[in-house]
Amino acid sequence: MGLSDSGLGRSVSDVLAKTMRRGEPSKGYLEVDIGLITAPKANPRQQFDQGALDELAASLRQHGMLQPIVVMKRDVGYEILSGERRFRAAKLAGLAKVPVVVREEENPQHVAELRLIENIQRENLNPIELANAYRLLLEQHGLTHDDLAGRVNKDRSSVTNILRLLTLDEFLQKSLSQGLLTLGHAKALLSCADPAWQRTLADRIVAEGLSVRDTERLAKAGPPKAGAGGRTEKPSHVRELETNLFQLLGTRVRVKEKGGKGNLTLYFDSNDQFQRVVAIMTRFVKQASIEDRKG
């Protein structure tokens, strides 16, 4: 069944309207133990900002949950269809019960559609998550970019530009997902066809705070010609080391090295990210200490 056949429409309410709703007649929802609810098995949103969750948890403690979580009944308990962020915040807030609306939905394709559209329209996906959500809709339902733009109520150029982000290499996609690069910077990098120059510019964006306009200008100009002076491209072994450290620590790393000397710089955007780096490095120090004692 294609997307158009499923009557997806342009809003979450259109999709939800297809499913039967069960709740208390007087309230329109049920109050259930939070322990009976499980997170969705598949969700296009992969990252949740801890600071935003803490703020929402504080609000829930004070005011309670005003918008019910949409769930599906399972053999044991319920699975979230829409509202995982509220669910996570409710657990942080220590709520024993939460309001839910139960939807009678057994069609896996329809469930996937709802989750994708719900996240897209709430605009709480990072650019790479959004691009992957678009890609899934295209691949699963054989849509054109024009078709998809109509479904999510965006213009076609916006959809195409978001999808182009998936042509960036994995390192740049991770940097964009973690907020080290802005969407504007990423679009500017896409105007350059040289992956090595894209990486060099990404380094400078983080280290020097290049504006989007500066990035666009440098991307269009391309890397400096040999013998033309200016910046020299990093050696491949330094770029590989930066990539490996980025994958290990989950944060941007810059390495300067010349003649066996240089420096290494770690970048972090939040206290949570800083604490994570500290925890990883502490674990390695302890492991090295144990190995030294064994030796």
Secondary structure, DSSP 8 states (H G I E B T S, - for coil): --TTTTT--SSHHHHHTTSEEE--TTTSSEEEEGGGEE--S--S-----HHHHHHHHHHHHHH---S-EEEEE-SSSEEEEE-HHHHHHHHHHT-SEEEEEEEE---HHHHHHHHHHHHHHHT-S-HHHHHHHHHHHHHHHT--HHHHHHHHT--HHHHHHHHHGGGS-HHHHHHHHTTSS-HHHHHHHHT---HHHHHHHHHHHHHH---HHHHHHHHHH-S--TTS-S-----HHHHHHHHHHHHHHSS-EEEEEETTEEEEEE--SSHHHHHHHHHHHHHHHHHHHHHHHH-
